[in-house]
Amino acid sequence: MIDELQASEPASYAFGAVIRLFGVILIILGTLNTMLSWRGGFELLSLPVYLLGAGALLCVIGGILRTDKQSE
């Protein structure tokens, strides 16, 4: 019985963490793209803004899912 609880615990814990990690990756990519276009003197396109927004949204969703799984 203890083995069953320990085996199921990482799967429920990692569910929101994977989505949150993907959001952090999108935030980093959006930030790097913004800084490189700013440094190069190019006009800021909408893609980095969408990457930052999608990354922030995924971080929030991952945090909500992670706390929901921990409370159950």
C-alpha positions in Angstrom: 0.0 0.0 0.0 2.8 2.4 0.8 4.5 1.5 -2.6 1.3 2.5 -4.4 1.2 5.9 -2.8 4.8 6.6 -3.5 4.5 5.4 -7.1 1.4 7.6 -7.9 2.7 10.7 -6.1 5.4 11.8 -8.7 3.0 11.5 -11.6 0.4 13.9 -10.0 3.1 16.3 -8.8 4.8 16.5 -12.2 1.5 17.1 -14.1 1.5 20.9 -13.5 5.2 21.2 -13.4 5.7 20.1 -17.0 3.2 22.7 -18.3 4.8 25.4 -16.1 8.3 24.5 -17.3 7.1 24.8 -20.9 5.7 28.2 -20.0 9.1 29.3 -18.6 10.8 28.2 -21.8 8.4 30.3 -23.9 9.1 33.3 -21.6 12.8 32.9 -22.0 12.5 32.6 -25.8 10.3 35.6 -26.0 12.7 37.7 -23.9 15.7 36.6 -25.9 14.0 37.4 -29.1 12.9 40.8 -27.8 16.4 41.7 -26.6 18.1 40.6 -29.8 15.7 42.6 -32.0 16.1 45.6 -29.7 19.9 45.3 -29.8 19.9 44.9 -33.6 17.8 48.0 -34.0 14.9 46.1 -35.6 11.3 46.8 -35.1 9.6 44.8 -32.4 7.3 42.2 -34.0 4.2 40.7 -32.4 5.7 37.2 -32.1 7.8 37.8 -29.0 4.9 39.5 -27.3 2.7 36.5 -28.0 5.5 34.2 -26.8 5.7 36.1 -23.5 2.0 36.1 -23.1 1.6 32.4 -23.9 4.5 31.6 -21.5 2.9 33.6 -18.7 -0.5 31.9 -19.3 1.1 28.5 -19.3 2.9 29.3 -16.0 -0.3 30.3 -14.4 -2.2 27.2 -15.7 0.6 25.0 -14.5 0.6 26.5 -11.1 -3.1 26.1 -10.8 -3.0 22.5 -11.9 -0.1 21.8 -9.6 -1.9 23.1 -6.5 -5.1 21.3 -7.5 -3.3 18.0 -7.7 -1.5 18.6 -4.4 -4.7 19.4 -2.5 -6.4 16.1 -3.6 
